[in-house]
């Protein structure tokens, strides 16, 4: 399939590529501490194409597309924080964020953090079977970040769940705690990937992206409306926008 021409960046198969505030400082966790974190095994899901050796042709094709995307992103950009979102719900942002995080973790000798910042749907947390405490507790109650980190069975890949918030997500995300969390995370991890809410539905996305470096959007074949995608692309800051991942699942 032809990738949508929303970016002038190189294409990868069916995938098209397209300061922080002062924060409290903490001592970085040493490798020994990370090894003692609670751990999870990634679920057996056929669309999580990089959690194991791909068996079926479509899995191999998806895995190769993500590897090409990862390579072009790494070659063309100094990545530290990358937000993955979509124009509307259910277009594949969570699986895209997880597969991209796995790809970076598998192909570089550096730690990657995947964050569920969708405090409403918590789709990543539900997919991985993660519960509280998580990001919500860190932002709302000052819960220690180190205590919400979860180690996966993929070397170098760590996750933070959405957790629980008692207030409205925009109110929680608009405080300095979100920028503090991002700054702390970038000091500990080579790359921080953030699964964010849809661009056009809530103010949450803008608050999340304001503290981050780059944004990728996901479009789903036969689901994403052209006008909605165009509006979402126009909504994202041009200096942060890298392009669109075309999801043909």
C-alpha positions as CSV (number, residue, x, y, z in Angstrom):
1,X,0.0,0.0,0.0
2,X,1.0,3.5,-0.6
3,X,1.9,5.5,2.5
4,X,0.0,8.9,2.8
5,X,2.1,11.8,1.8
6,X,1.8,13.9,5.0
7,X,5.6,14.2,5.4
8,X,8.6,14.9,3.2
9,X,10.6,12.3,5.2
10,X,11.6,9.0,3.6
11,X,9.0,6.2,3.6
12,X,9.4,2.8,5.3
13,X,7.1,0.2,3.6
14,X,3.5,1.0,4.6
15,X,4.8,3.4,7.2
16,X,5.5,7.1,6.5
17,X,7.8,9.1,8.8
18,X,6.6,12.1,9.5
19,X,13.2,23.5,27.3
20,X,11.7,21.6,29.5
21,X,10.8,23.5,32.8
22,X,13.1,23.3,35.8
23,X,12.3,20.1,37.7
24,X,13.3,18.5,40.9
25,X,16.4,16.5,40.6
26,X,16.8,12.9,41.7
27,X,19.6,10.5,41.8
28,X,19.4,8.3,38.7
29,X,18.5,4.6,39.5
30,X,21.5,2.4,39.1
31,X,21.3,-0.8,37.0
32,X,21.2,-2.9,40.1
33,X,18.0,-1.1,41.3
34,X,16.4,-1.5,37.9
35,X,17.0,-5.2,38.0
36,X,15.0,-5.4,41.2
37,X,11.9,-3.6,39.8
38,X,8.7,-5.6,39.6
39,X,8.5,-7.2,36.1
40,X,6.0,-8.2,33.5
41,X,6.0,-10.5,30.5
42,X,4.6,-8.9,27.4
43,X,1.3,-10.5,26.3
44,X,1.1,-12.9,23.3
45,X,-0.6,-10.6,20.8
46,X,-0.2,-11.2,17.1
47,X,0.0,-7.5,16.4
48,X,2.9,-7.0,18.9
49,X,5.2,-8.0,16.1
50,X,8.5,-7.3,17.9
51,X,8.1,-9.1,21.2
52,X,9.3,-12.4,19.7
53,X,10.5,-13.7,16.4
54,X,7.8,-13.0,13.8
55,X,6.3,-16.3,12.5
56,X,3.8,-15.2,9.9
57,X,4.5,-13.2,6.7
58,X,2.3,-10.2,7.8
59,X,4.1,-10.1,11.2
60,X,7.5,-10.1,9.4
61,X,6.4,-7.3,7.1
62,X,5.2,-5.2,10.0
63,X,8.4,-5.9,12.0
64,X,10.5,-4.9,9.1
65,X,8.5,-1.7,8.6
66,X,9.0,-0.7,12.2
67,X,12.7,-1.4,12.0
68,X,12.9,0.8,8.9
69,X,11.0,3.5,10.6
70,X,13.2,3.3,13.7
71,X,16.3,3.5,11.6
72,X,15.1,6.6,9.7
73,X,13.9,8.3,12.9
74,X,17.3,7.6,14.5
75,X,19.2,8.8,11.5
76,X,17.3,12.0,11.0
77,X,16.4,13.2,14.5
78,X,18.0,13.5,17.9
79,X,15.2,11.7,19.8
80,X,14.6,12.0,23.5
81,X,10.8,12.2,23.9
82,X,8.4,11.0,21.3
83,X,4.6,11.3,21.6
84,X,2.4,8.8,19.7
85,X,-1.2,9.8,19.1
86,X,-4.1,9.7,16.6
87,X,-6.9,11.9,15.4
88,X,-9.7,9.8,17.0
89,X,-10.0,6.7,19.3
90,X,-9.2,3.2,18.1
91,X,-6.8,4.0,15.3
92,X,-3.9,2.0,16.6
93,X,-1.7,4.5,18.5
94,X,-1.1,2.1,21.5
95,X,0.1,-0.8,19.4
96,X,2.2,1.5,17.3
97,X,3.8,3.0,20.4
98,X,4.5,-0.4,21.9
99,X,6.0,-1.9,18.7
100,X,8.2,1.2,18.2
101,X,9.4,1.0,21.8
102,X,10.2,-2.7,21.4
103,X,12.1,-1.9,18.2
104,X,14.2,0.8,19.8
105,X,14.9,-1.4,22.9
106,X,15.9,-4.4,20.7
107,X,18.2,-2.5,18.4
108,X,20.2,-0.2,20.7
109,X,22.1,-0.7,23.9
110,X,20.2,1.9,25.8
111,X,17.1,2.0,28.1
112,X,13.7,2.9,26.6
113,X,10.7,4.0,28.7
114,X,7.1,3.6,27.4
115,X,4.6,5.7,29.3
116,X,0.8,5.4,29.3
117,X,-0.2,9.0,29.4
118,X,-3.8,8.3,28.2
119,X,-5.3,8.8,31.7
120,X,-8.8,8.3,30.3
121,X,-8.7,5.1,28.3
122,X,-5.5,3.6,29.8
123,X,-5.3,1.3,26.7
124,X,-1.6,0.5,27.1
125,X,-2.1,-0.4,30.8
126,X,-5.0,-2.6,30.0
127,X,-3.1,-4.3,27.1
128,X,-0.2,-5.1,29.4
129,X,-2.3,-5.9,32.5
130,X,-0.8,-3.0,34.5
131,X,-2.6,-1.4,37.4
132,X,-2.0,1.4,39.9
133,X,0.2,3.0,41.0
134,X,1.3,4.7,37.9
135,X,1.6,8.1,36.2
136,X,-1.6,9.4,37.8
137,X,-0.2,8.9,41.3
138,X,3.1,10.5,40.4
139,X,1.4,13.6,39.1
140,X,-1.4,14.0,41.6
141,X,0.1,12.8,44.9
142,X,3.9,13.0,44.4
143,X,4.3,9.2,44.4
144,X,8.0,8.4,43.7
145,X,8.6,7.8,40.1
146,X,11.1,5.0,40.8
147,X,8.3,3.0,42.4
148,X,6.0,3.1,39.4
149,X,8.6,1.8,36.9
150,X,7.9,-1.7,35.6
151,X,10.6,-3.8,33.9
152,X,9.4,-5.9,30.9
153,X,10.9,-9.2,29.7
154,X,12.4,-7.3,26.8
155,X,15.9,-6.1,27.8
156,X,16.1,-2.3,28.1
157,X,12.3,-1.7,27.9
158,X,10.5,-0.3,30.9
159,X,6.9,0.8,31.3
160,X,4.9,3.3,33.4
161,X,1.2,2.6,33.7
162,X,-1.5,5.3,33.6
163,X,-2.4,4.7,37.2
164,X,-5.4,6.5,38.7
165,X,-6.4,10.2,39.1
166,X,-9.2,11.6,41.1
167,X,-9.3,14.9,39.2
168,X,-9.8,15.8,35.6
169,X,-6.8,14.8,33.4
170,X,-6.2,18.3,32.1
171,X,-6.0,19.7,35.6
172,X,-3.5,17.0,36.6
173,X,-1.4,17.4,33.4
174,X,-1.3,21.2,33.5
175,X,0.7,21.4,36.7
176,X,4.5,21.4,36.9
177,X,4.6,17.8,37.9
178,X,4.2,16.6,34.3
179,X,7.2,18.5,33.0
180,X,9.1,17.3,36.1
181,X,8.3,13.8,35.2
182,X,9.4,14.2,31.6
183,X,12.6,15.8,32.6
184,X,13.3,13.1,35.2
185,X,12.6,10.4,32.6
186,X,14.8,11.8,29.9
187,X,17.7,11.9,32.4
188,X,17.3,8.2,33.1
189,X,16.4,6.8,29.7
190,X,17.8,7.2,26.2
191,X,14.3,7.5,24.7
192,X,10.9,8.1,26.3
193,X,7.9,7.1,24.2
194,X,4.5,8.4,25.3
195,X,1.1,6.9,24.4
196,X,-1.1,10.0,24.4
197,X,-4.8,10.6,24.0
198,X,-6.3,11.4,20.6
199,X,-5.4,14.9,19.3
200,X,-8.8,16.1,18.5
201,X,-10.9,14.9,21.5
202,X,-9.3,16.4,24.6
203,X,-6.9,19.1,25.8
204,X,-4.8,16.3,27.3
205,X,-2.8,15.9,24.1
206,X,-1.7,19.5,24.0
207,X,-0.6,19.5,27.6
208,X,1.4,16.3,27.1
209,X,3.0,17.4,23.9
210,X,4.0,20.8,25.3
211,X,6.7,19.2,27.4
212,X,7.9,16.8,24.7
213,X,10.1,16.9,21.7
214,X,8.4,15.2,18.8
215,X,5.0,13.8,17.7
216,X,4.0,10.9,15.5
217,X,0.4,10.3,14.5
218,X,-1.3,7.0,13.6
219,X,-3.9,6.7,10.8
220,X,-5.9,3.5,10.4
221,X,-7.1,2.2,7.0
222,X,-10.9,2.3,6.6
223,X,-11.3,4.1,9.9
224,X,-9.5,7.4,10.0
225,X,-11.3,10.1,8.2
226,X,-9.2,12.2,5.8
227,X,-10.6,15.4,7.2
228,X,-9.9,14.3,10.8
229,X,-6.3,13.4,10.0
230,X,-5.7,16.6,8.2
231,X,-7.1,18.6,11.2
232,X,-4.9,16.6,13.6
233,X,-1.8,17.1,11.4
234,X,-2.5,20.8,11.3
235,X,-3.1,20.9,15.1
236,X,0.3,19.5,15.9
237,X,3.2,22.0,16.1
238,X,5.1,21.9,12.8
239,X,8.4,21.9,14.6
240,X,7.5,18.8,16.5
241,X,5.5,16.9,13.9
242,X,7.5,14.0,12.3
243,X,4.7,12.4,10.3
244,X,2.1,9.7,10.1
245,X,2.3,5.9,10.7
246,X,-0.2,4.3,8.3
247,X,-1.9,1.4,10.1
248,X,-3.4,-1.0,7.6
249,X,-4.5,-3.7,10.1
